[in-house]
Amino acid sequence: MLKLEHFQNMALVNNNWLWLILFIPLLGAVMNGALTLFSARRKTNLPPLVYAVIACGSAIVSFLIAWKIFLYFKRLPENSLLTQDL
């Protein structure tokens, strides 16, 4: 049975960081694409390490944010209701 204390944790995540899980890898892909176009127009090649750092870095940052949100969910009491306004 749901009691009043189960409704106290209504906010999904205090900082509302859920959108960053999708946005950061997308931003990394756009940055890699822009750097590729920029280097192609200037007829210079950037080291592949630059592209790798941007791609892997954005995925790692996204994972760390998802891990933070997971730990937040894990701390919630059992049978809590989670909602988020869009």
C-alpha positions as CSV (number, residue, x, y, z in Angstrom):
1,M,0.0,0.0,0.0
2,L,1.3,3.4,-0.9
3,K,1.6,5.8,2.0
4,L,2.3,9.6,2.2
5,E,6.1,9.2,2.6
6,H,6.2,7.5,-0.8
7,F,5.0,10.6,-2.5
8,Q,7.7,12.8,-1.0
9,N,10.3,12.0,-3.8
10,M,8.2,13.2,-6.7
11,A,11.1,14.9,-8.6
12,L,12.9,12.5,-10.9
13,V,16.3,14.1,-10.6
14,N,17.1,17.3,-8.6
15,N,19.3,18.8,-11.3
16,N,17.2,17.6,-14.2
17,W,20.2,16.1,-16.0
18,L,18.4,13.4,-17.9
19,W,18.5,15.4,-21.2
20,L,22.3,15.5,-21.0
21,I,22.6,11.8,-21.4
22,L,21.4,12.1,-25.0
23,F,22.7,15.7,-25.8
24,I,26.4,15.2,-24.9
25,P,27.1,12.3,-27.4
26,L,25.1,14.3,-30.0
27,L,27.2,17.3,-29.3
28,G,30.4,15.2,-29.6
29,A,29.2,13.9,-33.0
30,V,28.5,17.4,-34.2
31,M,31.9,18.6,-33.0
32,N,33.6,15.7,-34.8
33,G,31.7,16.5,-38.0
34,A,32.4,20.2,-37.8
35,L,36.1,19.5,-37.3
36,T,36.2,17.1,-40.2
37,L,34.6,19.7,-42.5
38,F,36.9,22.5,-41.2
39,S,40.0,20.4,-41.8
40,A,38.8,19.3,-45.2
41,R,38.3,22.9,-46.4
42,R,41.7,23.9,-45.1
43,K,43.2,20.8,-46.6
44,T,44.9,19.9,-43.3
45,N,44.5,16.8,-41.3
46,L,44.0,16.8,-37.5
47,P,45.5,13.9,-35.6
48,P,43.1,11.1,-35.2
49,L,43.6,11.4,-31.5
50,V,41.6,14.6,-31.5
51,Y,38.5,12.9,-32.9
52,A,39.0,9.9,-30.6
53,V,39.2,12.1,-27.5
54,I,36.0,14.0,-28.5
55,A,34.1,10.8,-29.3
56,C,35.2,8.8,-26.3
57,G,35.1,11.8,-24.0
58,S,31.5,12.6,-24.8
59,A,30.5,8.9,-24.3
60,I,32.3,8.8,-20.9
61,V,30.7,12.0,-19.7
62,S,27.3,10.7,-20.7
63,F,27.9,7.5,-18.8
64,L,29.0,9.4,-15.7
65,I,25.8,11.4,-15.7
66,A,23.8,8.2,-16.2
67,W,25.7,6.7,-13.3
68,K,24.9,9.7,-11.1
69,I,21.2,9.4,-11.9
70,F,21.3,5.6,-11.2
71,L,22.8,6.2,-7.8
72,Y,20.1,8.8,-7.1
73,F,17.4,6.1,-8.0
74,K,19.1,3.6,-5.8
75,R,18.8,5.8,-2.8
76,L,15.1,6.3,-3.1
77,P,12.8,4.3,-0.8
78,E,11.2,1.2,-2.1
79,N,7.9,1.6,-3.9
80,S,8.5,5.3,-4.6
81,L,6.7,6.9,-7.5
82,L,8.8,8.8,-9.9
83,T,7.4,11.5,-12.2
84,Q,8.9,14.2,-14.4
85,D,7.1,17.1,-16.1
86,L,8.0,17.5,-19.8
